[in-house]
Amino acid sequence: MRPTMFGEKEVKEIERIPLSNNTVARRIDEMAEWAEDELIRRVVCSKYYTLQLDESTDVQGLSQLLVFVRYIWQNDAHEDILFCKPISRGTAEEIFNVIDSYIKEKGLQWKNCFGICTDGARAMCGKNSSVVTRVLKQSPCALWTHCSLHREALVSKALPNDFKTVLNTAVKIVNYIKTKPLQARLFQKLCEEMGSLHTSLLLHTEVRWLSRGKVLTRLVELRNEVTIYLEGKTEYIESLLDKEFILKLTYLADIFSKLNELNLYLQGSNESDIFAVHDRIRAFMKKLMLWRSCIEDGKYDCFETLETFIIENQVQPKTNVLSAISTHLSLLKNNFDAYFGEEMKKLDSLNWICNPFQDRLPSSMSTKASEELIDLSEDTSLRNSFNRKQLTKFWLSVAGNYPCLFDEAIQVLLPFSTSYLCEAGFSAMISIKTKYRNKLDVSNSLRLKVTKIEVDAKAVMTKNRKQIHPSH
């Protein structure tokens, strides 16, 4: 038992408890129940909360529904795991019923739910009878957010046919070596003998689509070693000897690496607001047009791997290659517009939330809210203390004096912009429920692993201490 989790004194108390087969499991359940009760108490006290949910399968092949909640506590926004429960079919009706039963059982109010973030699966966000549709019937004011990470993944998967061929061939080359232990060991030995920077390729899987950038970059870096290793073994070697293929491969490595950087920012955006997410995506869209202009002008410094290959091999890219790159960059820009443009336009009218000191009043705002915005915008002390990076805290600090503005602002700022916490939760589940513990009910163990509430171990042990049986 680590003292960093509970403290030295509590650890000694736990170590004094006689262990039986069920003692550890019982203590985990007790601590998890305490953390859950504390969370529910906080959410009930909060006037607002939003949900983030996703479902996935565990190592046993069972579907698990994971739900996180964001709420207001002690004048700040907090996030934590609400629950994790197994589900049998994963239909919209079943998922909603599980959530609805939990909400009612714990005394929460649907009317206080102002947001729900999911992926784009039909069961989650279909038009007629999805989970989102059912939630909106219970809470008409709730805002549905399609996970920004999921949308970026959909944007990135769109590739022209010639680039699809390059990507598929690259993946086949990597898998030819990486998925066979003997091949992988022999290739590692070759790299060691050649004094290579790396000694192995990275495995690509469709589920981990973000691995593409790193997989392709590693393949480019080890292309000479791969070419030597594959000589006489497979026809894939012809692609690695084709300079046009390598030019397209280096471009894909660069563009996917840039998409990875955007994704990493979005992964941390649970602590950012939706306006900050849109700012970063708008900037990336502008960069796409900048990169297209550079490619058309014969400037390649925007893509480091591509430029390095061109300089080292004194290659002049053909027109068809440059045209393909330009087309792909335009396609990415159009796809970002398709997946984010409507949401951005909708929130443009609410720009006063992230800049309340502007002179222009929104036309759609009520008279009462407009009056409050005028008063707030002329408050010099608030203007001086305003911090764009702490937007939610700012609006929480003025809730008492400007209630109408606060109600409108918090309904936009509090909802999750991504389902990253669920993804992180499923990753934690993998480390808990292994193939050797595939019968484990993961709910309480997962709660203790990911909760941000500090468990009062002493209070839990005092409350649940029982008389030790003499036979022990």
C-alpha positions in Angstrom: 0.0 0.0 0.0 1.5 3.3 -1.1 1.6 6.1 1.6 1.2 8.7 -1.2 -2.3 7.6 -1.7 -3.6 7.7 1.9 -0.8 8.9 4.2 1.5 7.0 6.6 -0.9 6.8 9.5 -3.8 5.4 7.3 -1.4 2.9 5.7 -0.4 1.5 9.1 -4.1 1.3 10.0 -4.8 -0.7 6.8 -1.8 -3.0 7.4 -3.1 -3.9 10.8 -6.3 -5.4 9.3 -6.2 -9.2 9.1 -6.4 -10.2 5.5 -8.8 -12.8 4.3 -9.8 -13.6 0.7 -12.5 -10.9 0.7 -10.9 -8.2 2.9 -9.0 -6.3 0.2 -12.0 -6.4 -2.2 -14.3 -5.2 0.6 -12.0 -2.3 1.5 -11.9 -1.3 -2.2 -15.6 -1.3 -2.4 -16.0 0.7 0.8 -13.6 3.4 -0.4 -15.1 3.5 -3.8 -18.6 3.9 -2.3 -17.3 6.7 -0.1 -15.9 8.5 -3.2 -19.1 8.0 -5.1 -21.2 9.3 -2.2 -19.0 12.4 -2.0 -19.2 13.0 -5.7 -23.0 12.7 -5.7 -23.2 15.1 -2.8 -21.2 17.7 -4.7 -23.2 17.2 -8.0 -26.5 17.5 -6.1 -25.3 20.8 -4.6 -24.3 22.1 -8.0 -27.0 23.8 -10.0 -25.4 22.7 -13.2 -23.7 19.5 -14.5 -22.8 18.0 -17.9 -22.1 14.4 -19.0 -19.5 12.8 -21.2 -20.1 9.2 -22.1 -18.8 6.4 -24.3 -19.0 2.6 -24.5 -16.3 0.1 -25.3 -15.5 -3.6 -24.7 -13.2 -4.9 -22.1 -10.8 -7.9 -22.3 -13.6 -10.3 -21.8 -15.6 -8.9 -24.7 -18.2 -7.3 -22.5 -19.5 -3.9 -23.3 -18.9 -1.3 -20.6 -20.6 2.1 -20.4 -18.4 4.8 -18.9 -19.9 8.2 -17.9 -18.0 11.2 -16.6 -19.5 14.3 -15.1 -18.5 18.0 -14.9 -20.0 20.1 -12.2 -19.6 23.3 -10.2 -18.0 22.9 -6.7 -16.4 25.6 -4.5 -16.6 28.2 -7.2 -14.8 26.1 -9.8 -15.5 23.4 -12.5 -14.6 19.9 -11.5 -14.6 16.6 -13.5 -14.9 13.0 -12.2 -16.1 9.6 -13.1 -19.8 9.2 -12.5 -20.1 5.5 -13.0 -19.0 2.5 -15.1 -21.6 -0.2 -15.7 -21.7 -3.3 -18.0 -24.3 -3.3 -20.8 -25.5 -6.2 -22.9 -26.4 -4.9 -26.3 -25.3 -1.3 -26.4 -28.5 0.0 -28.0 -29.7 3.6 -27.5 -32.6 2.5 -25.3 -30.4 0.4 -23.0 -27.7 3.0 -22.7 -30.2 5.7 -21.8 -32.1 3.5 -19.4 -28.8 2.7 -17.5 -28.0 6.4 -17.2 -31.6 7.4 -16.4 -31.8 4.8 -13.6 -28.6 6.0 -12.1 -29.6 9.6 -12.2 -32.9 8.9 -10.5 -31.4 6.5 -8.0 -28.8 9.0 -6.8 -31.3 11.9 -6.6 -29.9 13.9 -9.4 -32.1 16.1 -11.6 -32.2 15.9 -15.4 -33.2 19.6 -15.5 -29.8 20.5 -14.2 -28.0 18.6 -17.0 -26.9 21.2 -19.5 -24.7 19.2 -21.8 -23.9 15.8 -23.1 -20.8 14.9 -25.1 -20.6 11.7 -27.2 -19.0 10.3 -30.4 -21.0 10.2 -33.6 -22.3 6.7 -33.4 -25.9 6.3 -34.5 -27.0 4.9 -31.1 -25.5 8.0 -29.5 -26.7 10.8 -31.7 -29.2 9.5 -34.3 -32.1 11.8 -35.1 -35.1 9.8 -33.9 -34.4 7.6 -30.9 -30.7 8.0 -29.9 -29.3 8.5 -26.4 -28.9 12.3 -27.1 -32.6 12.5 -28.3 -33.8 10.8 -25.2 -31.6 13.1 -22.9 -32.9 16.2 -24.7 -36.5 15.1 -23.9 -35.6 15.1 -20.3 -33.6 18.3 -20.4 -34.5 20.4 -23.4 -31.9 23.1 -22.5 -29.0 20.6 -22.7 -26.4 21.1 -25.5 -25.1 18.1 -27.4 -21.4 18.2 -28.4 -20.0 15.8 -30.9 -16.5 14.9 -29.5 -13.9 17.1 -31.2 -11.4 14.3 -31.2 -13.8 12.0 -33.0 -14.5 14.7 -35.6 -10.8 15.3 -36.2 -10.3 11.6 -36.7 -13.0 11.6 -39.3 -11.5 14.6 -41.0 -8.0 12.9 -41.1 -9.3 9.6 -42.5 -10.3 11.2 -45.8 -7.5 10.6 -48.3 -7.3 10.8 -52.1 -6.8 7.4 -53.8 -3.1 7.8 -54.6 -2.3 8.6 -51.0 -4.5 5.7 -49.8 -2.4 3.4 -51.9 0.8 4.8 -50.4 -0.6 4.5 -46.8 -1.8 1.0 -47.3 1.5 -0.1 -48.8 3.4 1.5 -46.0 1.2 -0.3 -43.4 1.8 -3.6 -45.2 5.5 -3.1 -45.2 5.5 -2.4 -41.5 3.2 -5.3 -40.6 5.2 -7.7 -42.8 8.1 -7.1 -40.4 6.5 -6.1 -37.2 3.8 -8.8 -36.8 6.1 -11.7 -37.1 8.4 -12.2 -34.1 11.3 -13.8 -36.1 11.2 -11.1 -38.7 11.1 -8.4 -36.1 14.2 -9.9 -34.3 16.2 -10.2 -37.5 15.3 -6.7 -38.5 16.4 -5.4 -35.0 19.7 -7.3 -35.4 20.2 -5.6 -38.8 19.6 -2.2 -37.4 22.0 -2.7 -34.5 24.7 -3.9 -36.9 24.1 -0.8 -39.1 24.2 1.6 -36.1 20.8 2.9 -36.9 19.0 5.5 -34.8 16.2 3.1 -34.2 16.1 -0.6 -34.0 12.4 -1.3 -34.7 9.4 -0.1 -36.6 6.1 0.9 -35.0 3.0 -1.2 -35.4 0.0 0.5 -37.0 -3.5 -0.4 -36.0 -6.8 1.1 -37.3 -8.0 1.6 -33.7 -5.0 3.7 -32.8 -5.3 5.9 -35.9 -3.1 8.6 -34.3 -0.2 6.2 -34.6 0.0 6.9 -38.3 2.2 9.9 -38.0 4.8 8.1 -35.8 4.5 4.9 -37.8 5.2 6.6 -41.1 8.0 8.9 -39.7 9.8 5.8 -38.3 9.4 4.0 -41.6 10.9 7.0 -43.5 13.8 7.1 -41.0 14.5 3.4 -41.4 13.7 3.1 -45.1 17.3 2.2 -46.1 17.4 -0.6 -43.4 14.0 -1.8 -44.5 15.0 -1.8 -48.2 18.1 -3.9 -47.4 16.1 -6.3 -45.2 13.3 -6.8 -47.7 15.6 -7.4 -50.7 14.6 -10.7 -52.4 11.8 -11.3 -49.9 8.8 -9.3 -51.2 7.6 -7.1 -54.0 7.1 -4.2 -51.5 10.8 -3.3 -52.0 9.8 -1.8 -55.4 7.8 0.9 -53.6 10.7 1.8 -51.4 12.9 2.3 -54.4 10.4 4.6 -56.1 11.2 8.2 -55.3 7.6 9.3 -56.1 6.4 6.8 -53.5 8.8 8.1 -50.9 7.9 11.8 -51.6 4.2 11.0 -50.9 5.2 8.9 -47.9 7.3 11.7 -46.4 4.4 14.1 -46.9 2.0 11.8 -45.2 4.4 11.4 -42.3 4.5 15.2 -41.9 0.8 16.0 -42.3 -0.2 13.2 -39.9 2.4 14.4 -37.4 0.8 17.9 -37.5 -2.6 16.4 -37.1 -1.2 14.5 -34.0 -0.1 17.8 -32.5 -3.6 19.3 -32.9 -5.1 16.1 -31.4 -2.8 16.3 -28.4 -4.0 19.8 -27.7 -7.6 18.7 -28.0 -6.9 15.9 -25.5 -6.0 18.5 -22.9 -9.0 20.7 -23.8 -11.2 19.4 -21.0 -9.7 22.2 -19.0 -10.2 24.6 -21.9 -13.4 26.1 -23.1 -15.1 25.5 -26.5 -13.9 28.9 -27.8 -10.3 27.9 -27.2 -10.9 24.6 -29.1 -12.4 26.5 -32.0 -9.5 29.0 -32.0 -7.0 26.2 -32.3 -8.9 24.5 -35.1 -9.4 27.8 -37.0 -5.6 28.4 -36.8 -5.0 24.9 -38.1 -7.4 25.5 -41.0 -5.5 28.7 -41.9 -2.2 26.8 -41.8 -3.6 24.2 -44.2 -4.1 27.0 -46.8 -0.6 28.4 -46.0 1.0 25.1 -46.5 -0.9 24.7 -49.8 0.4 28.0 -51.0 3.9 27.1 -50.0 3.7 23.8 -51.9 2.4 25.5 -55.0 5.2 28.0 -54.8 7.9 25.3 -54.5 8.6 25.9 -50.8 8.8 22.7 -48.8 10.1 23.9 -45.4 6.6 23.6 -43.9 7.0 19.8 -44.2 10.3 18.9 -42.6 10.6 15.2 -43.5 9.6 15.9 -47.1 12.1 18.8 -47.4 14.9 16.7 -45.9 14.3 13.9 -48.5 14.2 16.4 -51.4 17.5 18.1 -50.3 19.4 14.9 -49.4 18.4 13.1 -52.7 18.4 16.2 -54.9 14.9 15.4 -56.1 12.6 17.7 -57.9 8.9 16.7 -57.2 6.9 16.2 -60.3 3.8 18.3 -61.0 1.4 15.4 -60.2 2.9 14.9 -56.8 2.6 18.6 -55.9 -0.9 18.6 -57.3 -1.9 15.6 -55.1 -0.5 17.3 -52.0 -2.3 20.5 -52.8 -5.6 18.6 -53.4 -5.2 16.8 -50.1 -4.6 20.0 -48.1 -7.7 21.5 -49.7 -9.7 18.4 -48.8 -8.6 18.6 -45.2 -9.7 22.2 -45.1 -13.1 21.4 -46.5 -13.6 18.5 -44.1 -12.8 20.7 -41.1 -15.4 23.2 -42.4 -17.9 20.4 -42.8 -17.4 19.0 -39.3 -16.8 22.2 -37.3 -18.1 25.1 -39.5 -21.7 25.1 -38.4 -20.8 24.9 -34.7 -18.3 27.7 -35.1 -20.9 30.0 -36.7 -23.4 29.2 -34.0 -21.0 30.2 -31.3 -19.8 33.3 -33.1 -23.0 35.0 -31.9 -21.9 34.1 -28.3 -18.5 35.7 -28.6 -19.4 38.1 -25.8 -18.8 35.1 -23.4 -15.1 35.1 -24.1 -14.9 38.9 -24.6 -17.5 40.6 -22.4 -15.9 44.0 -22.7 -16.6 44.6 -26.4 -18.9 47.5 -27.4 -21.3 45.6 -29.7 -24.3 44.0 -28.0 -25.6 40.6 -29.4 -29.0 41.0 -31.1 -30.4 37.8 -29.8 -29.8 38.6 -26.2 -32.7 39.5 -23.9 -33.1 43.0 -22.6 -32.3 42.1 -19.0 -29.1 40.2 -20.1 -28.2 43.2 -22.4 -28.5 45.6 -19.4 -26.3 43.3 -17.3 -23.7 43.1 -20.1 -23.6 46.9 -20.4 -23.0 47.2 -16.7 -20.3 44.5 -16.7 -18.5 45.9 -19.7 -18.1 49.3 -18.0 -16.8 47.8 -14.7 -13.2 48.8 -14.7 -12.2 46.5 -11.9 -13.6 43.5 -13.7 -11.9 44.5 -16.9 -8.5 44.7 -15.1 -9.0 41.3 -13.5 -10.3 39.5 -16.6 -8.2 36.5 -17.6 -9.1 34.8 -20.9 -7.4 31.6 -19.8 -9.7 31.3 -16.8 -12.9 32.1 -18.5 -15.1 29.7 -16.5 -13.7 31.0 -13.2 -14.4 34.6 -14.3 -18.1 33.9 -15.0 -18.4 32.0 -11.7 -17.0 35.0 -9.9 -19.7 37.4 -11.3 -22.6 35.0 -11.0 -24.1 36.9 -8.0 -24.1 40.3 -9.7 -24.9 39.2 -13.2 -27.1 36.1 -12.9 -28.7 36.3 -16.4 -25.3 36.6 -18.1 -23.9 33.8 -15.9 -26.7 31.4 -16.8 -26.2 31.9 -20.5 -22.4 31.7 -20.3 -22.1 28.6 -18.1 -24.4 26.6 -20.3 -21.9 27.1 -23.1 -18.6 26.8 -21.1 -19.5 23.8 -18.9 -20.2 21.1 -21.5 -17.3 18.8 -22.5 -15.7 19.4 -25.9 -14.2 15.9 -26.2 -14.8 12.4 -24.7 -11.1 12.2 -23.9 -11.8 11.3 -20.2 -13.7 8.3 -21.3 -10.9 7.2 -23.6 -8.4 7.6 -20.7 -10.8 5.7 -18.5 -11.0 2.8 -20.9 -7.2 2.8 -21.0 -7.1 2.5 -17.2 -9.6 -0.3 -17.4 -7.2 -2.3 -19.5 -4.6 -2.2 -16.8 -7.1 -3.3 -14.2 -9.1 -6.0 -16.0 -6.5 -8.2 -17.6 -6.9 -11.6 -19.1 -5.9 -13.1 -15.7 -8.6 -11.1 -13.9 -11.3 -11.2 -16.6 -14.2 -12.0 -14.1 -13.5 -8.8 -12.1 -16.3 -6.3 -11.6 -14.2 -3.3 -12.6 -16.5 -0.5 -11.4 -15.1 0.2 -8.0 -11.5 -0.4 -8.8 -11.8 1.9 -11.8 -13.4 4.6 -9.7 -10.5 4.6 -7.2 -8.0 4.7 -10.0 -9.3 7.7 -11.9 -11.3 9.7 -9.3 -10.0 13.2 -8.4 -11.7 13.1 -5.0 -9.3 12.4 -2.2 -10.7 9.5 -0.3 -10.7 9.9 3.5 -9.4 6.4 4.3 -9.5 7.0 8.1 -13.2 7.9 8.0 -14.0 4.9 5.8 -12.1 2.4 8.0 -13.7 3.9 11.2 -17.2 3.6 9.7 -16.8 0.1 8.4 -14.6 -1.4 11.2 -16.0 -4.7 12.4 -15.2 -7.1 15.2 -12.4 -9.5 14.2 -13.5 -13.1 14.4 -11.6 -15.0 17.1 -10.6 -17.7 14.7 -8.4 -15.2 12.8 
